[in-house]
């Protein structure tokens, strides 16, 4: 007996129900050098000023500006060099008037010094004296104490995805370990008698290669998840149910691909029903992707991705992407970045007009302006994704996207 979906849930309602069923995962402490790309689970506050003392901004000689404030070509000033200092520690002795101290970039100035005279601006005499022929002001060529940040200042905020510069900053302030949100552990199960992971079997028997895994699995990893491929299971509802029950007990989220259509072989749908989910929505007002959905099984989200590739990626974008972001304490949106672009070709919708639509596009940037070219076709076409690097979310009841060529004034 054929089954048909009689009610499609508005995408906003389905996503709200999904997001309300999950929270942010717990935090864990990791070595800072391994925290790149992780989501910070704590505010990071400076425990001291940096630099802790006035610091040389270049190679030269530390001096007191009062000694050289009247220096000129006609009236050169001669300073006695009393030593040198490199980066790492502050000299313990005070610099006396009429003397200078050789310093390298990043070295702390001694007490009594308040400017740095670049080495190219002095004449060195017998390594014991320097002659200065122009004035220098207080603070010139000096990074002042606390100039970078001050004690108690918030440096990084919880929820931030750590970039290379953030990791460097943490190491700079001697934060050798840092609290981050635990990576979501995601199980990926593919359903379908016709599928195989063996290219030899494809050539020998005519089975369909399991291509969609190589889209969904990397996408979840790019989102910061630990992804575990659970293999292919045939269209057997009991076996699918057993695997889903086990996966929901072991992982933070489960993604299924295939088996979520509307035929008598809809193994995923039947399997989910048999597991008594607390929430089960199949049928979305989203095109392509209308037969997708999700269930909550054992307090874990199970996202049902349809088998046709455009529907697979659209439901991943609309449901899996935001919920996996939320688990990491990130804003649960459907995209990483958003840009304004002008449509270069008209798009007309003749079916499913009252649904949201996702139109995949090729974006091109020229002189700071983006243009987009729609990649159109049936939801089974792999080439649409290959030609695209962005998408447009089209609201319900819009029948046409007009071509709107950008013209510079």
C-alpha positions, 0 to 999 in steps of 0.5 A: 500500500502506497503512503502519502504525506497529507500534511507538510509542516512549515519549515520555521515550525519544524525547526523551532520544534527541533531546536527546542528539543536540544541544548548546548553540549557540556564543556571539556578542557583541551590543550590550547594548541589543539583548540583551533576551530573549537567553540569557546565555553568560557570568557577569557579575561586578562589576568595582567596588563600586557605588555606588563612594562613599557616595551621597545617597538624597534631595535635601538637604544632606550633613553630618557627623552629629557636628555635628547629633547633639544638634540639637533644636527647643530647640537648633537647629544652624546649618551653613554651606553651602559649595557644591553637587554633582549626580550624576556625580562626587565632590567633590574637597575634604573637607567640614569640620566645621560646614559642609554641602553641597547634594546631589541624589538620586544625588550622591556625598558628599564625604569628611567627610560621613556623613549627608544631611539632607532639604531639607524638614527644614531652614530655609535662611537667605540660601542661605548657612546651614541650620538643623537642628532634629532629630538625624541619625545616621551613614549616615542617608539614605545609600546606602553604598559597595558597598551595591548590589554589591561588586567580584567579586560575581556579578551575572548567571549564564550561562543566564539569559534577559535581562530588561529589568532585566538589560539595564539592570544591564549598562548600569549597570555599563558593559557595552556588549557582552555574550556571548549564545547564538546564536539557533537558526536554524530552517527551517519546511517545510509538506507537503501537496498540499491546502495553500495560502498564498493566501486567494484560492486557498482561495475559488477552488479549495477548497484548505486554507489553511496555518493551522498555520504561523501557530501554529508560526512565532510559537512558535519566535520566542517561544522566541528562534529565528530562523525561516525559512519554506520554503514548502509542498511537495506530497506528493512524497517526492523533492522533500521529501527534496531540500528537507530535505537542503538545509534541514539543511545551512543551519539548526540545526533543521528543523520539518516540518508534515504528511506524517507520517501512515501512508498511501501518501502519507506523503511526509515519512516516505519522504523522511526514510528516503531521507536515511539519518538517523542516528536516526529515530523515528516513532510516539510514545506520545503522544495526540494526536500519536502519528504524530509523531517526529524524525530526525537528518539531517546532525547536525541535528534534524528534528522531524516535526509531524503535520498535525492541529492538536492533534497538531501543537502537542502534538508541538511541545510535547513535542519541538521546545520542549525541544530548542530550549530546550537549544540556547540553554542553557536547561533542556530542559523542555516548558513555560515555567511550571507552576502548581497548579490544581483540575480543574473537570470530569471527563475519561475516557479510553477509547482509547490509555489506555497512552499519555501524553495532553495535555489542553488546558485553560482556566485561570482565576485567582481570589484566587491560586487556579487552576481549570482547565476541559478543552477536549476534542474531536477532534485536528483542532479548531482551537477547542480551542487557541483556548479554552485557555491551558495543558495537563495532561500525563497519565501512561500508564494513567490512565483518568480525571481526577477533578473536584476542586473547590477549597473554601476553609477 
